[in-house]
Amino acid sequence: MRVMEPVAIYKDLLRKVSPLRFSPPVERVYNPLDYAWAPFELYLKRYGQAPKEVLLLGMNPGPWGMAQTGVPFGEVAHVRDWLKISAPVGKPGLEHPKRPVLGFACRRSEASGARLWGWARARFHTPEAFFARFFVANYCPLVFMEDSGRNLTPDKLPKAEREPLERLCDEALRRLALRLRPRRVIGVGAFAARRAEEALTGLDVAIGQLLHPSPANPQANRGWAAQAEQSLRRQGVRL
């Protein structure tokens, strides 16, 4: 497999996932690689230099995070004020009235992103120190919503729709790992860890898992940052 720069990897992924179609209960699909490409490209170019020690891998964008800013786990305040990324964001083709895309004008805070980037800021102080060793990506670039506006995660798609998407996302993840050369890929949640195991078979990389920071996970509401650090240390990550 040819080694590609991150910008090329994700442009290729955008081109390949765009024609995919999904059936009910999926009623809306947002693709931030399309309408939020400008801040995402800044993120890749500023922080995606190889090599990395650890690749932290999320599942897919959240409606108030990457769906707004284009940055994985991209809670607006942390992307703007800590990562120093801000750029114009367009609109998805068919917007759900309960999940408007307002870009950096969005006033909602995504708790998962606030926790993850808040930990990185508290531990490493500067983005440069964090990204010298770490990178954060999402496995799947698409947001799926039911008619009510409720999120539908990629693992809940029917097999006939999930497997073609996974093949494309596996390919992109493998290319990213070949470019960044991480020693460890750590899934933020069980789904991302499983997909990393599948996609990176045969590569010299250790696969691990972190507790997902979502407030929907009761365990994550009992000091997620401290638990994440304990888990990273157990997996051999120096902090």
N, C-alpha and C positions, 0 to 999 in steps of 0.2 A: 504493500500500500504506500502510495507516494506521500511524503511528508509535506504538509501544507501549513501556511501561516494561519493563525486563528481567524483573521478577517475572511480569507478565502474559504475556510472550512464552513463558516456560518453563512456566507453568501451561497455556497453550494447547497447547504441544508435548506435555506430559504427557498431556493429554486425547486428543490425536490419535494418539500412538504406542501407547497402552495396548491398543487392540483388535488391533494387528498380531500375527500368528502366524507362526512360523518352523518349518521342517521340518528333519529330520536332514541334516547332522551336528549342528545346533544342538539341544542337549538342555536347556539352562537359559538363561534370559534374566533378567538383573537390570536393574531400572530405578531408579537412585538418585534420580531426580526424584520418585519415589513414596515409598520407605521412608526416604530420607535428605533429605527436603525441608527439614526444620528447619535444618540447618547450611547447606544450599545457599541458602536464602532469606536467611539472615544474610549470606552471602557477597555475594549480589546487592545487598542493601540497603546494606551497608557500603562496598562497593568498586565498585559498578556505576554510578556517577554519570557522566553525559556532561559534556564530550566526552572522548574518549581519542585519543591520538596513534597508538597501535599496539594492534591486537587480535591476540594470539597464540592460534592455533587448533589444538587437538589433535584426534585422531581420535575416540576414544571412551574411556570410563572403564577404568582398570586395576583388577584385582581387589583390590589392596592400597592403592589410592589413592582415587579418587572413589567406587568401590564401597563403601568403608568410611566416608568422611567427607562425601560429597556435593559436594566441592569439586574442580574440575578439577585433575588432576595431584596430588590432595590427599593426599600422604603425611602420616600422622597427626601426627608431631612438628612439622612445619612449620605445618600448619593450626592446631594447638592452641597452639603456643608463639610462632610469629611472626605469623600472621594473627589470633591470639587468637579463634578460632572453635571452639566446642564446644557441641554440642546433642545431644539424644537421637536415636538412629538405630534404626529398626526392622529388619525382616527382609524379604527378597524372598519372593515367594509360594512358590517352590520352590527351596530352597537346595541347592547342591551340597556334599556332605560335605568335599570337598577345598578349597572356596572359601567358608568360613563368613564371614558378615558379623558382625563384632564391634564395629563402630563405632569409637569412640575408645579402646576397650580393645584394639584390634588391635595386636599386637606386631610384625607384619611391616612392613618398610619398603619402599615402592615406589621403586626406584632412579630411575626417570624423574622422579617428582615431587620426590624429594630433590635431584636435580641441578637441575631447573628453579627450584624455590623457593629452593634453596641459593644459586644464582647471583643471583636477585633480591635476596636478603638481603645477600649480600656486596657487590653493586654499589650498592644503593639504601639499605641500612641499615634503613629503616622501611617498613612496608606503605604508609603514606600517600604517601611519596615515589615508590614504584613505581607505585601505582595512580593517581597524578595524571596519569600519561602512558600507562600500559599497562592492559590487561585480559586475562585468560586465560579461555578458554571451550573446550568440546569441541564438535565438529561433531555427533556422534551421542551421545545420552544413554544408550544401551543397552550392556550387557555381554553378549557371546555366549560360551557355553561348550559344548564337545563333551562327550560322555559321560565322558571321562577327566578332565574339568576343564580341559583345555587351552583357551586363548583362541582364539576365531575372530573375526577382524577383519571389519568390515562390508563391506569390498571383496570378501570371499570368499563372500558370500551369493549364491545364485542370482539371476539378473536379475529374475525375477518377484517376489522378496521384497525385493531391494535397491532397486529403482527407487521403489516406493511410500514406503519409508523415506527415501530421498534427497530426494524431493519435499518431505516434511515438514521434514526437517533443513535443506534449502536455504531454505525459507520462513522458518524460525526464525532462521537466520544472516542472511538479508537484513534481517529486522526488527531484529535486534541491531545490525547495521551502520548502519541508518538512525537508530537511537536514539543510539548511541555516537559516530557520525560519525568513525571513525578515518581517518587519512590512509593508513594501511597495514594490511592484514590479512596476517599472516605465518603460513603453515601450519607447524606443528611436524611435519615429515615430508611426504613427497610426496603422500600421499592427501589430507590436509587442504588442502594448497595447490591441488590439482586441484579439489576441491569448492568452495573459495572462488572460484576462477576461474569456475566454472559458476554458482554461486548469486548472485554479485555482478556479473554482466554488466550493463553500462550505468551502474553507479555510479561516482562519481569517487573511486576508491580504488585504490591500488597493491597488487598481490598479490605476495607473496614467499614464501620458504621457508627454514626452519632445519633443520639436522640434528636428527633425533629423538634424545633423550637416552637411549633404552633401551639397557641393557647387551647386548641381543641384537644391536645394531649395533656391530661391532668398531671402527669409526671413532669412535663416541661414547665409547669407553673410553680414548681418547687425548686427554684434556683437553677435555671437551665444552664447558665454560664459555668457555674461550678461543676455541674455534672458533665458538661461538655469537656472541660479541661481534664477532669479525672479520666474520662474515656480516652481522650487523645493521648494522655501520658501512658495509660495502659497499653495503647497500641504503638508505643515507641516514639511518639512525637514529642520533641523537646520544646518546652515553653519557657 
